[in-house]
Amino acid sequence: MNCRGCGTSLALPLIDLGTSPPSNAYVRADQLEQAEQWVPLKVAVCQQCWLVQTEDYTSADSLFDAEYAYFSSFSSTWLAHADKYVAEMVERFGLTADSRVVEIAANDGYLLQYVAGRGIPCLGVEPTRSTAQAAREKGLEIRELFFGRDTASQLIADGWSADLMAANNVLAHVPDINDFLGGFATLLKPTGVATFEFPQLLTLMAGQQFDTLYHEHYSYLSLTAVQTLCARNGLEVFDVSQLSTHGGSLRVFVQRADGVRREVQPAVAQQLQAELAAGVKTPEYYATLAPAAERIKHELLRFLLQAKADGKRVVGYGAAAKGNTLLNYAGVKPDLLAWVADANPHKQGKYLPGSRIPIVSPAQIDLEKPDYVLVLPWNLLHEVSQQLAQVREWDGRFVIAVPELTVL
């Protein structure tokens, strides 16, 4: 396979997680007698532009289909993050009722609702029908499209040249990353700004977050790689900030390279230097993740097997994609993890892909009073432990598996 960024042949492996179904391909009850599609989950590194990427085994339209089950609005932490983002962008860039805001991967309208609430015209681009419909129910205008240069040209013709483009946790999800970024250079006004948020490679590696690797994530991003990609597609990075979301993310600010250019902030050089010092341009940097994943797998299995031997009941919380990567890599089935609770009604009544662990309402936790609750989206541990504070009333305990098995 060649690098999806620069076309160089990929020769440096990062990790091989075996095979698994796509992490958001939740199984309906009427599908339990059918076979699932299990495909390799391998990640490699380009030694030319240092873009980390999955090897291609699945297509985007099969991953982001009409039954896509990830809805952003079921996390109160994420809603608060979106509201704060909108407030900051309005203040920093002087957005008004005369501005145009376009969000790429608008999901269920979790962010644009705050833009619309400030009286600023906005449009969402969202290819998955399930989430697009949820956004429309909030009164938002949504186009069900995959974004790229052609889409951008269509939107310009419809009067949507943008002052601000937002793209949260989507840059990693696109197979043709050059066409995607080229669409931003097309749709932005000469004075416009785009922001990308994505889990950063430095924290993935430092935190041994191998469970964030799954088929929907085509790329795993450093500023080093993103800056190169942007420059190739008519964009310039002019600022970057650190975020705590998703276990450690970057927010990257870009502008058109041929537009009205803002001064490049010192944070850009500082982040690039931090990545260089960490070793992102050396093969040795990437050698630590595979053994860490194996250790985490063994720690989780030892805990689950010991709990079963002790007559303890372990359930999960959060039917998240990262949890599916972890459970399928470890080979966990319902005999060790009885069920997983999730607040999203679109997932309840279904089964996790691969493991076939049933997904239930959080109310089941109060009914069964399990001994342990394994929080699969470990980045939401604080939020979940507050929402489920009653677990401690019967001496139940919370557990996370990444970066190490921890019982709280």
C-alpha distance (Angstrom), angle and dihedral (degrees) to the residues before:
residue distance angle dihedral
M1 . . .
N2 3.80 . .
C3 3.81 125.3 .
R4 3.80 111.1 -88.2
G5 3.78 88.6 -143.0
C6 3.81 106.1 48.6
G7 3.81 105.1 1.6
T8 3.82 96.8 -116.0
S9 3.80 116.1 146.0
L10 3.82 111.4 -99.3
A11 3.80 113.4 -124.2
L12 3.83 105.4 150.7
P13 3.83 114.5 82.7
L14 3.80 120.8 -152.6
I15 3.81 102.0 -175.9
D16 3.80 142.8 -25.2
L17 3.83 111.8 -145.8
G18 3.79 94.4 -179.7
T19 3.79 116.7 -126.2
S20 3.80 132.0 -35.0
P21 3.79 140.4 153.1
P22 3.81 117.9 -95.9
S23 3.80 105.5 -73.4
N24 3.81 96.9 -121.5
A25 3.82 96.2 43.4
Y26 3.81 94.3 109.8
V27 3.78 114.9 -170.9
R28 3.82 121.7 -123.4
A29 3.80 119.8 -142.4
D30 3.81 90.8 -110.4
Q31 3.82 89.5 56.3
L32 3.81 97.1 56.0
E33 3.79 92.2 98.7
Q34 3.79 91.5 52.4
A35 3.78 129.0 85.9
E36 3.79 119.9 -108.9
Q37 3.78 125.4 -136.5
W38 3.81 108.7 -107.7
V39 3.79 113.9 -169.6
P40 3.81 133.8 175.5
L41 3.79 117.7 -86.0
K42 3.78 106.0 -154.2
V43 3.80 128.1 153.7
A44 3.80 126.1 -160.1
V45 3.81 138.1 -178.9
C46 3.80 128.5 -128.0
Q47 3.80 109.2 -134.0
Q48 3.80 91.5 -160.2
C49 3.85 103.2 54.6
W50 3.86 97.2 7.0
L51 3.79 94.8 -125.8
V52 3.81 110.1 157.6
Q53 3.81 111.1 -146.2
T54 3.77 147.0 163.9
E55 3.74 118.7 -108.4
D56 3.82 110.7 -109.8
Y57 3.80 116.1 -99.9
T58 3.83 102.4 130.5
S59 3.79 135.3 46.0
A60 3.81 125.2 -123.8
D61 3.80 94.4 -123.3
S62 3.80 90.7 57.1
L63 3.82 92.2 49.6
F64 3.81 97.7 44.3
D65 3.78 100.6 43.4
A66 3.81 136.0 148.7
E67 3.82 92.1 -81.3
Y68 3.80 96.1 50.4
A69 3.80 104.7 152.4
Y70 3.81 105.8 -162.3
F71 3.81 109.4 107.5
S72 3.81 115.4 178.5
S73 3.81 97.0 -155.8
F74 3.81 95.0 71.2
S75 3.82 90.2 78.4
S76 3.80 114.4 75.8
T77 3.81 88.9 -165.4
W78 3.79 91.0 57.0
L79 3.80 92.9 47.0
A80 3.81 90.2 53.0
H81 3.81 89.1 48.9
A82 3.81 91.2 52.4
D83 3.80 93.5 48.0
K84 3.80 91.2 50.7
Y85 3.80 91.3 47.6
V86 3.79 92.5 54.2
A87 3.80 92.1 48.4
E88 3.81 91.2 50.7
M89 3.80 94.6 47.3
V90 3.82 93.0 47.8
E91 3.80 90.3 52.8
R92 3.81 98.3 40.8
F93 3.80 97.7 45.9
G94 3.80 100.2 29.4
L95 3.80 96.9 -119.9
T96 3.81 115.1 -172.2
A97 3.79 140.9 166.7
D98 3.81 86.3 -76.4
S99 3.81 92.3 59.7
R100 3.79 129.1 91.6
V101 3.81 122.1 -138.4
V102 3.80 121.8 -169.5
E103 3.79 122.8 -174.1
I104 3.78 119.8 -160.3
A105 3.81 112.4 -148.3
A106 3.80 91.8 16.5
N107 3.81 91.0 176.7
D108 3.83 110.3 -174.4
G109 3.81 96.1 -15.6
Y110 3.81 94.1 -91.5
L111 3.86 91.0 146.3
L112 3.80 106.5 24.7
Q113 3.80 90.8 57.7
Y114 3.80 86.9 71.0
V115 3.81 91.9 48.2
A116 3.80 91.9 50.2
G117 3.79 89.8 45.6
R118 3.81 88.6 62.0
G119 3.80 92.0 53.6
I120 3.82 94.9 -108.2
P121 3.83 116.8 139.5
C122 3.80 109.7 -115.6
L123 3.77 141.9 174.3
G124 3.78 131.9 -163.9
V125 3.80 127.9 -148.5
E126 3.80 110.6 -156.2
P127 3.83 125.7 157.9
T128 3.82 98.5 -164.6
R129 3.80 113.4 87.6
S130 3.80 96.5 -152.5
T131 3.80 95.4 57.4
A132 3.81 94.2 35.9
Q133 3.79 89.7 57.8
A134 3.81 90.7 50.3
A135 3.81 89.0 52.9
R136 3.80 91.7 49.9
E137 3.77 89.2 53.3
K138 3.82 86.0 62.1
G139 3.81 88.7 58.3
L140 3.81 95.2 -103.1
E141 3.80 127.1 141.3
I142 3.80 110.0 -120.7
R143 3.81 133.0 -179.7
E144 3.82 114.5 -154.4
L145 3.78 97.7 -139.6
F146 3.77 142.7 119.9
F147 3.80 107.0 -116.4
G148 3.78 126.3 -119.7
R149 3.80 141.7 114.1
D150 3.80 94.6 -57.7
T151 3.81 92.3 49.0
A152 3.80 89.9 49.1
S153 3.80 91.2 53.4
Q154 3.80 90.4 51.4
L155 3.79 91.3 51.1
I156 3.81 92.5 49.2
A157 3.80 89.0 54.1
D158 3.81 87.5 53.2
G159 3.80 92.4 53.0
W160 3.80 99.8 -101.0
S161 3.80 102.9 125.9
A162 3.78 99.8 150.7
D163 3.79 136.0 -125.3
L164 3.80 89.1 -173.8
M165 3.77 130.4 19.1
A166 3.79 119.3 -170.6
A167 3.79 123.8 -161.9
N168 3.79 114.3 174.0
N169 3.79 118.8 -176.7
V170 3.79 94.0 -18.3
L171 3.82 105.5 97.4
A172 3.80 88.3 77.2
H173 3.82 90.8 50.7
V174 3.81 101.2 61.9
P175 3.81 123.2 93.9
D176 3.83 95.3 -160.6
I177 3.78 98.2 47.6
N178 3.81 93.9 169.0
D179 3.80 93.7 56.3
F180 3.80 89.4 45.2
L181 3.81 94.3 53.2
G182 3.77 90.8 42.1
G183 3.79 87.2 59.8
F184 3.81 90.0 60.2
A185 3.80 92.1 51.6
T186 3.81 86.9 51.4
L187 3.81 100.2 46.0
L188 3.80 100.0 40.7
K189 3.79 118.1 94.3
P190 3.83 113.4 -121.7
T191 3.81 86.6 -100.5
G192 3.80 94.5 40.4
V193 3.79 130.4 119.3
A194 3.79 131.5 -150.5
T195 3.79 127.3 -163.8
F196 3.77 127.4 -158.5
E197 3.78 123.4 -165.9
F198 3.78 120.8 -167.2
P199 3.82 139.7 151.0
Q200 3.78 104.6 -91.2
L201 3.77 125.0 -123.3
L202 3.82 93.9 -129.9
T203 3.80 93.7 62.4
L204 3.80 92.5 40.2
M205 3.78 89.7 57.9
A206 3.81 97.5 37.6
G207 3.80 92.3 46.7
Q208 3.82 93.9 41.7
Q209 3.81 88.3 -126.9
F210 3.78 96.2 170.3
D211 3.82 90.1 148.4
T212 3.81 89.1 72.9
L213 3.80 86.7 69.7
Y214 3.79 111.7 97.1
H215 3.78 140.2 134.0
E216 3.81 95.6 -90.9
H217 3.80 89.2 59.2
Y218 3.78 103.4 74.4
S219 3.83 92.4 170.8
Y220 3.83 138.5 32.7
L221 3.73 108.0 -154.1
S222 3.76 140.4 -141.3
L223 3.79 123.2 175.3
T224 3.80 85.3 -115.9
A225 3.80 90.9 64.4
V226 3.81 95.9 36.2
Q227 3.79 93.8 52.8
T228 3.81 90.4 52.9
L229 3.80 92.0 47.2
C230 3.80 92.4 48.6
A231 3.80 93.3 49.3
R232 3.80 89.9 51.0
N233 3.81 89.9 55.1
G234 3.79 104.3 44.5
L235 3.80 99.2 -90.4
E236 3.80 133.4 116.3
V237 3.81 126.2 -152.9
F238 3.81 109.3 -134.1
D239 3.81 103.6 166.8
V240 3.79 142.4 11.0
S241 3.79 134.7 -171.7
Q242 3.79 135.6 -170.2
L243 3.82 119.5 -115.6
S244 3.80 131.5 -169.5
T245 3.81 93.7 -143.4
H246 3.80 120.7 117.6
G247 3.78 91.6 10.2
G248 3.82 93.4 -56.0
S249 3.80 127.0 -13.3
L250 3.78 142.2 175.9
R251 3.78 128.0 -129.7
V252 3.78 108.3 -153.0
F253 3.81 122.0 -165.1
V254 3.79 117.6 -152.6
Q255 3.79 137.5 179.3
R256 3.77 135.4 -171.4
A257 3.79 111.1 -79.8
D258 3.82 88.6 -140.0
G259 3.80 95.9 43.2
V260 3.79 137.7 80.7
R261 3.79 98.2 -53.2
R262 3.77 126.3 -144.4
E263 3.79 121.7 -149.0
V264 3.81 113.8 -86.9
Q265 3.79 108.0 -113.9
P266 3.83 123.3 -129.3
A267 3.81 90.0 -117.2
V268 3.81 89.2 75.5
A269 3.79 94.3 60.3
Q270 3.80 90.8 41.3
Q271 3.81 92.6 54.7
L272 3.79 92.6 46.0
Q273 3.79 90.4 50.7
A274 3.80 91.6 49.0
E275 3.79 90.0 53.1
L276 3.79 92.2 46.9
A277 3.82 90.7 49.8
A278 3.80 90.9 49.5
G279 3.80 89.7 54.8
V280 3.81 105.0 -110.8
K281 3.82 88.9 150.1
T282 3.81 94.3 53.8
P283 3.81 127.8 80.4
E284 3.82 90.8 -136.8
Y285 3.81 91.4 66.0
Y286 3.80 91.1 66.9
A287 3.82 97.5 50.1
T288 3.83 96.6 83.7
L289 3.82 103.4 64.5
A290 3.81 100.6 70.0
P291 3.84 95.9 54.9
A292 3.82 90.0 44.3
A293 3.81 90.9 53.8
E294 3.79 90.9 51.2
R295 3.81 91.1 50.4
I296 3.82 92.1 49.6
K297 3.80 90.6 49.3
H298 3.80 92.2 52.6
E299 3.82 93.2 46.1
L300 3.80 91.3 52.3
L301 3.80 93.7 47.5
R302 3.81 92.3 48.5
F303 3.82 90.3 51.4
L304 3.81 94.5 47.8
L305 3.81 93.6 45.4
Q306 3.81 92.4 48.2
A307 3.81 91.8 47.6
K308 3.80 90.1 52.2
A309 3.80 91.3 47.9
D310 3.82 88.8 51.3
G311 3.80 92.4 51.0
K312 3.81 92.9 -112.1
R313 3.79 122.5 146.4
V314 3.81 117.8 -130.6
V315 3.80 123.0 -169.6
G316 3.77 132.1 171.2
Y317 3.77 135.0 -124.3
G318 3.78 124.8 -150.5
A319 3.81 120.0 31.3
A320 3.79 88.7 -138.7
A321 3.79 128.8 161.0
K322 3.81 90.8 -120.2
G323 3.79 88.9 55.1
N324 3.78 90.8 53.6
T325 3.79 91.2 53.2
L326 3.80 90.2 51.2
L327 3.81 96.7 44.9
N328 3.79 95.5 45.6
Y329 3.80 93.1 45.8
A330 3.81 89.4 50.7
G331 3.82 93.8 42.3
V332 3.82 94.0 -125.0
K333 3.81 116.4 170.3
P334 3.85 135.1 177.6
D335 3.80 92.1 -81.5
L336 3.81 88.5 71.1
L337 3.82 100.8 27.5
A338 3.79 108.9 33.7
W339 3.80 98.5 -162.5
V340 3.78 143.2 -30.2
A341 3.80 122.5 -122.8
D342 3.78 120.3 -145.4
A343 3.81 132.3 176.0
N344 3.81 92.4 -142.3
P345 3.83 108.2 98.0
H346 3.81 89.4 -159.1
K347 3.82 88.1 68.4
Q348 3.81 99.4 38.7
G349 3.79 113.8 102.5
K350 3.80 91.4 25.9
Y351 3.80 130.5 95.8
L352 3.78 132.3 -118.5
P353 3.81 111.8 -100.8
G354 3.77 113.2 -102.2
S355 3.78 99.5 -0.3
R356 3.84 92.6 54.7
I357 3.82 89.8 -146.3
P358 3.83 108.8 162.3
I359 3.81 119.9 -112.4
V360 3.81 115.7 -138.6
S361 3.79 140.0 174.6
P362 3.83 117.6 -84.0
A363 3.81 86.2 -115.1
Q364 3.80 86.6 77.6
I365 3.80 89.2 70.7
D366 3.80 91.8 63.5
L367 3.80 91.4 45.2
E368 3.81 97.2 51.5
K369 3.82 101.0 27.3
P370 3.83 96.6 -150.7
D371 3.79 122.4 -153.8
Y372 3.81 94.0 -128.3
V373 3.80 134.5 24.3
L374 3.80 112.5 -159.4
V375 3.83 106.1 -151.8
L376 3.78 104.3 -148.2
P377 3.85 97.2 -174.3
W378 3.81 90.7 58.9
N379 3.82 90.2 177.9
L380 3.83 87.2 69.9
L381 3.80 95.3 48.1
H382 3.81 94.6 118.3
E383 3.81 92.5 49.0
V384 3.81 93.4 45.2
S385 3.81 95.3 46.1
Q386 3.81 89.3 52.6
Q387 3.79 93.7 47.2
L388 3.81 90.9 48.0
A389 3.79 97.7 38.4
Q390 3.81 89.3 134.0
V391 3.81 89.2 73.1
R392 3.80 88.6 79.4
E393 3.82 90.4 57.4
W394 3.82 89.8 76.2
D395 3.82 92.6 36.4
G396 3.78 92.4 -100.2
R397 3.79 116.3 157.4
F398 3.78 135.8 -148.1
V399 3.80 120.9 -126.3
I400 3.81 133.9 -166.0
A401 3.80 125.6 -172.8
V402 3.84 102.1 -163.0
P403 3.00 129.4 106.0
E404 3.80 85.7 -0.3
L405 3.79 136.3 -14.8
T406 3.80 105.7 -84.4
V407 3.82 127.2 175.9
L408 3.81 111.7 -159.5
